[in-house]
Amino acid sequence: MIKMPFPGKPLRWSDLIAVVGFIVCALAFYPGIMTPDTLDQLAQANAQSFNDWHPPMMAWLWSGLNRVFPAASGFLFFDLFLLWFGLYCVNRSVDHRYAPFVYLLGFLPFVINLSGVIWKDVTTAYALLWAAIVMLQPPSRGRLALFSLFIFVAIGIRYNSLFSCLPLIVGYFWQQFANRRVPYKWARVLALSCVFFIAQLMCLNLFNYHFLNTTKATPQIVIMVDDLAYMSTQMEHSLVPGVDLATVTRSSQVSVSDNIFRYSHVLNYEAVKASWKAAVSDHPWMYLQFRGKVFLRFLGFSLAPPFQLDKPSYGYWLGSSYQSSQTNGIRHMLGLYVNTIAQLVPLFFTGAFWLAVAAVTFCLSVASRLPHRAVTLALSLSAGINLMSYLLVANAPFFRYYYWSIVAGSLAVFLLLVGFARQRWHIAG
């Protein structure tokens, strides 16, 4: 049985901040900002027919939420609930007078800017946030079930988050043994973590392809074609099956990413796969150079051609819902707020900054003996691994790819600051 959260802890006036944050974001972003990727998932949700170009779990969840909420707004309210009630739970879990300052995290420009965008990156970040929140609580069977659920949702909604989940899983099981004298503690933790992880993947496979009857697609072709397009321009002959060099070159001059969507016909996946394998095998250094450049660009660095865009990714901000050219006053004010901060401190909106935050918070967590040390270690490792997971598959410096690293890094910084404040208070006392 899962107990009611935080029994015996009365509500405080500061808890209304979470309510205000939820209402402000709901009014600003209703019914949720939707991009072409989002609309494709919404179409699957409405048709109840799923393919795995985008993870089908999000469309399935959306189809259920649409039965309750109007105008396809269910996912907006779902995300905002996870964010703001999650911050409330962090506040109640951290026993310190500075705990209410965690609500500021939701208003940070690099957190609130995407909180109303219906993207799998956003929902995954909030699901992992909840997994971390469970780690702030004493172990119990109910909390294990809750932790398992949010890890399952995170992996199911964004596949590459399975790497980001690993530190949280290991950290969770480490906490089960932290205060127990048992032999081979680390071996037990790693064994339980492996069993848990494999079980999650098996359950997800059953859910996607047996319960939802999902049709298999080939989204990896997008990255393969980008690799082939770059190598084609370097070798001066087309490696993209069925596409001439002139077309490949024109497309590459528009952008280094998403070349496949600028070709006039559908490419054969097996032919592209065979060409990609041969090209990477014959020219591994050229491939690694290109991937290295794309990853640096992904982190927010500006590079020379073939990257025609000369600005890092901090300028990305959705000012409208893609449904209408009109935006309401609250959303307009939030946009001004985000853009102003982005122009004043662009570093805050780059992947390189959040990779550095992950490294610093990890080192501080290792060096200190603060409360919630296991959680800050797990968060910092998860944030860093999330960014590094794009090393060979990054296709553009989209801010949304950093989002979990931003949420995790911000929460780790908050927990460390509270820990240092508590330590200082004890020394002074």
Disulfide bonds with the S-S distance in Angstrom:
none
